[in-house]
């Protein structure tokens, strides 16, 4: 069976020609599954949503898209603790076969420090390419559910949203006669470093529901 004949939810063990992949078809197939996940969540069919997420994380097309995402961004040339990068088409094709959940364990992160304007350094932890690809793969499955239930007026780190959208919404809210006169802005110092990650995992019901794929 060739790449063009593979269904969206199927796995793949044959030979992959990276340059011959129809990315438009791959993206369309993954989007179709994501739309089904979002629809199931909206209708409260969480069992169906979880089943569809399992299909997506085991999908050949989703694995292709995950590999493409991590090998086409700015950090694609920065290796993790294993020193491995996927630059050649043959390496990318082989990497697709490595994205298996069974027996998977992430490797330690590579820690580097980036200089800040105030003279201090910001710590940055870099996963291996395989770990990045696994994160990208699961993000494809989790994002439709998260976006369906997310705050409609939240704009940070949201797909297809940007600063201009937040500005437009702020204008709508603040341009009325009865709108607040003052706006208070604050910043939590080292928020992500100090916040309890265990608490975040505990309150995130979708992470809890969707983290067991087998």
C-alpha positions as CSV (number, residue, x, y, z in Angstrom):
1,X,0.0,0.0,0.0
2,X,1.4,3.4,-1.0
3,X,1.3,6.6,1.0
4,X,-1.5,8.0,-1.2
5,X,-3.7,4.9,-0.4
6,X,-3.3,5.1,3.4
7,X,-6.4,6.0,5.5
8,X,-6.0,8.8,8.0
9,X,-6.3,6.7,11.1
10,X,-4.0,3.8,10.0
11,X,-0.4,3.1,11.0
12,X,2.4,2.5,8.5
13,X,5.4,0.2,8.3
14,X,6.4,0.4,4.6
15,X,8.9,2.6,2.8
16,X,8.3,6.4,3.0
17,X,9.4,8.8,0.3
18,X,9.5,12.1,2.2
19,X,9.7,14.3,-1.0
20,X,6.7,12.5,-2.5
21,X,4.3,13.1,0.4
22,X,1.1,15.0,-0.5
23,X,1.1,17.4,2.4
24,X,-2.2,19.0,1.4
25,X,-3.9,15.6,1.7
26,X,-2.1,14.8,5.0
27,X,-3.2,18.1,6.6
28,X,-6.8,17.7,5.3
29,X,-7.0,14.2,6.8
30,X,-5.7,15.3,10.2
31,X,-8.0,18.3,10.2
32,X,-11.0,16.1,9.5
33,X,-10.2,13.9,12.6
34,X,-9.7,17.0,14.7
35,X,-13.0,18.4,13.7
36,X,-14.7,15.1,14.7
37,X,-12.9,15.4,18.1
38,X,-14.2,18.9,18.6
39,X,-17.7,18.0,17.6
40,X,-17.7,15.1,20.0
41,X,-16.5,17.4,22.9
42,X,-19.2,20.0,22.0
43,X,-21.9,17.3,22.2
44,X,-20.5,15.9,25.5
45,X,-19.5,12.6,24.0
46,X,-16.2,12.3,25.8
47,X,-15.8,8.6,25.3
48,X,-16.1,9.1,21.5
49,X,-13.7,12.0,21.7
50,X,-11.1,9.9,23.6
51,X,-11.5,7.1,21.0
52,X,-10.9,9.6,18.2
53,X,-7.9,11.0,20.0
54,X,-6.4,7.5,20.2
55,X,-6.9,7.0,16.5
56,X,-5.3,10.4,15.8
57,X,-2.2,9.7,17.9
58,X,-1.7,6.4,16.1
59,X,-2.4,7.8,12.7
60,X,0.3,7.7,10.0
61,X,-0.8,11.1,8.7
62,X,-0.6,12.7,12.1
63,X,2.9,11.3,12.7
64,X,4.0,12.7,9.4
65,X,2.6,16.2,10.3
66,X,4.2,16.0,13.8
67,X,7.6,15.3,12.2
68,X,7.2,18.1,9.7
69,X,6.3,20.6,12.5
70,X,9.5,19.9,14.5
71,X,11.8,19.8,11.5
72,X,10.6,23.0,9.9
73,X,10.6,25.4,12.9
74,X,13.5,27.7,14.2
75,X,14.7,25.1,16.7
76,X,15.1,22.2,14.1
77,X,18.9,22.5,14.2
78,X,19.2,22.5,18.0
79,X,19.7,18.9,19.3
80,X,18.6,17.6,22.7
81,X,20.7,15.5,25.1
82,X,21.2,12.8,22.5
83,X,22.8,15.2,20.0
84,X,20.4,14.0,17.2
85,X,18.8,16.3,14.6
86,X,16.6,15.3,11.7
87,X,17.9,17.2,8.7
88,X,17.9,14.7,5.9
89,X,14.7,13.4,4.2
90,X,15.7,9.8,5.0
91,X,16.1,10.7,8.7
92,X,12.6,12.3,8.8
93,X,11.1,9.3,7.1
94,X,12.7,7.0,9.5
95,X,11.6,9.1,12.5
96,X,7.9,8.5,11.6
97,X,8.4,4.8,12.4
98,X,9.8,5.8,15.8
99,X,6.7,7.6,17.1
100,X,5.3,4.6,19.0
101,X,3.6,5.1,22.3
102,X,4.3,1.5,23.6
103,X,7.3,1.6,25.8
104,X,8.0,5.2,25.2
105,X,10.0,7.2,27.8
106,X,11.2,10.7,27.3
107,X,14.9,11.5,27.7
108,X,16.3,14.2,30.1
109,X,16.1,17.8,28.9
110,X,19.2,19.7,27.7
111,X,19.5,22.9,29.8
112,X,20.9,26.1,28.4
113,X,20.8,29.7,29.5
114,X,19.8,32.7,27.3
115,X,21.0,36.2,28.2
116,X,18.3,38.7,29.0
117,X,18.4,42.5,28.5
118,X,18.7,43.1,32.3
119,X,21.9,41.0,32.4
120,X,20.3,38.0,33.9
121,X,19.9,34.6,32.1
122,X,16.7,32.8,31.2
123,X,16.9,29.0,31.6
124,X,15.6,27.0,28.6
125,X,15.2,23.2,28.5
126,X,15.5,21.5,25.2
127,X,13.9,18.1,24.5
128,X,15.2,15.6,22.0
129,X,13.8,15.6,18.5
130,X,11.8,12.5,19.2
131,X,10.3,14.0,22.4
132,X,9.4,17.2,20.5
133,X,7.7,15.1,17.8
134,X,5.8,13.1,20.4
135,X,4.6,16.4,22.0
136,X,3.6,17.7,18.6
137,X,1.7,14.5,17.9
138,X,-0.3,14.6,21.2
139,X,-0.9,18.3,20.7
140,X,-2.7,17.5,17.5
141,X,-5.1,15.3,19.5
142,X,-5.5,17.5,22.6
143,X,-5.8,20.9,20.9
144,X,-9.3,20.4,19.4
145,X,-10.7,19.4,22.8
146,X,-8.9,22.2,24.6
147,X,-9.9,24.9,22.1
148,X,-13.6,23.8,22.2
149,X,-13.7,24.3,26.0
150,X,-11.4,27.3,26.2
151,X,-12.3,30.8,27.2
152,X,-13.4,32.6,24.0
153,X,-11.6,35.8,25.2
154,X,-8.3,34.2,25.9
155,X,-5.6,34.9,23.3
156,X,-2.2,33.8,24.7
157,X,-0.7,30.8,23.0
158,X,-3.9,30.1,21.1
159,X,-4.0,28.7,17.6
160,X,-5.0,31.3,14.9
161,X,-5.0,34.1,17.4
162,X,-2.7,37.1,17.8
163,X,-2.2,40.3,19.7
164,X,-4.4,42.2,17.3
165,X,-7.3,40.0,18.2
166,X,-6.9,40.8,21.9
167,X,-6.6,44.6,21.1
168,X,-9.8,44.5,19.1
169,X,-11.7,42.7,21.9
170,X,-10.3,45.2,24.4
171,X,-11.6,48.1,22.3
172,X,-15.0,46.5,22.1
173,X,-15.2,46.1,25.8
174,X,-13.8,49.5,26.7
175,X,-15.5,51.7,24.1
176,X,-19.0,51.6,25.7
177,X,-20.4,54.3,27.9
178,X,-20.6,52.0,30.9
179,X,-17.1,50.6,30.4
180,X,-14.5,50.7,33.2
181,X,-12.4,53.8,33.4
182,X,-9.2,52.2,34.7
183,X,-7.4,49.1,33.6
184,X,-4.9,47.4,35.9
185,X,-2.1,45.4,34.4
186,X,0.2,43.1,36.4
187,X,2.9,40.6,35.9
188,X,3.6,37.5,38.1
189,X,7.3,37.2,38.6
190,X,8.7,33.9,37.3
191,X,5.2,32.6,37.1
192,X,5.9,29.3,35.2
193,X,9.0,28.6,37.3
194,X,7.2,29.1,40.6
195,X,3.7,27.8,39.9
196,X,2.9,24.2,41.0
197,X,2.9,22.0,37.9
198,X,1.2,19.2,39.9
199,X,-1.7,21.5,40.7
200,X,-2.0,22.4,37.0
201,X,-2.2,18.7,36.1
202,X,-4.7,18.1,38.8
203,X,-7.1,20.8,37.7
204,X,-6.8,20.1,34.0
205,X,-9.5,17.6,33.4
206,X,-8.6,17.1,29.8
207,X,-5.0,16.3,30.5
208,X,-6.3,13.7,33.0
209,X,-8.9,12.3,30.6
210,X,-6.7,12.1,27.5
211,X,-3.3,11.0,28.9
212,X,-3.8,7.2,28.7
213,X,-3.5,6.0,25.1
214,X,-1.7,2.7,25.7
